[in-house]
Amino acid sequence: MAKPNSSGRESRSARPHALRLLVMSLALSFAAAALGAIASINAGAFYAHLARPAWAPPGWLFGPVWTILYLLMALALWRVWRVRPANSRPVRLFLAQLAVNAVWSWLFFRLHMGALSFAWIVLLVALLGITVAAFWRVSSVAGVLLLPYLAWVLFACALAWAVWRANPAALG
C-alpha cells in the first residue's frame, strides 16, 4: 500500500500512482484473458462434442467464471504491486503463472493437445500455489483474492484429465 499520511489515509500524491497500477493490473490480467479467448473462439462447439464427466459444468459457465477470476487476479496483483516493485519475486511469479494460464487455452482448445495441456495445467497449479503463498506474505487480502482462482484451476485440472482420458481421438 502507499504510505498513509497522519490521518491513516493514502496521501493525495500516492493516489495517481495507485490508480495507474490498478489500470496496469487490469490491463495485464485482461490481456491474458484476451489471448486465451482468441484461442477459445470455437471452444464452445469443440467442448460440446467432447465426452465429459457428469460433474463437468456447462460450456456457457466458463466465460462468466473466468471474467470474475481475472478481475480478482488483477485486484490481487494491484494490492501487491502497490508495495513491491515490478521485478519483485511475487510479481514475477504472478506474471509467470499468467503466461502459463494464457497458453493453456491454445494447447487444449486450438491445438487439441490433451497430454501437453494436462501437464501445462499441472504446471499452472504449482506456479499458482507458489504465487498465492508469495502474495499472502505481502498482503493476506491479495492471497485471499487468488484462492477462488486456485480452486477453479484445481477443478479445471481434474476436468482436463477426465476429458483428455475420455477423448483420446480428439485430444491425442
MOZILIN-V404061 format. One line per field, one symbol per residue. ss: DSSP state (@ for helix, = for strand, . for the rest). psi: psi as a letter, one per 30 degrees, with the letter a starting at -180 (. if undefined). burial: 1 if it has 24 or more other C-alpha atoms within 12 Angstrom, else 0. A space follows every 50 residues. Layout:
ss->???
psi->???
burial->???
//
This chain:
ss->...=.....=.@@@@@@@@@@@@@@@@@@@@@@@@@@@@...@@@@@@.. .........@@@@@@@@@@@@@@@@@@@@@@.......@@@@@@@@@@@@ @@@@@@@@@@...@@@@@@@@@@@@@@@@@@@@@@@@@.@@@@@@@@@@@ @@@@@@@@@@@@@@@@.@@@@.
psi->llklaffflkleffeeeeeeeeeeeeeeefeeeeeeeefgegeeeeeffk kllfgklleffeeeeeeeeeeeeeeeeeeefffklfgleeeeeeeeeeee eefeeeeeeefhieeeeeeefeeeeeeeeeeeeeeefejeeeeeffeeee eeeeeeeeeeeeeeefheefg.
burial->11000000000000000100110011011111110110110010001001 00000000000100010011111111111111100000011111111111 11111111110111111101111111111111111101101111111111 0111011111111100000010
//
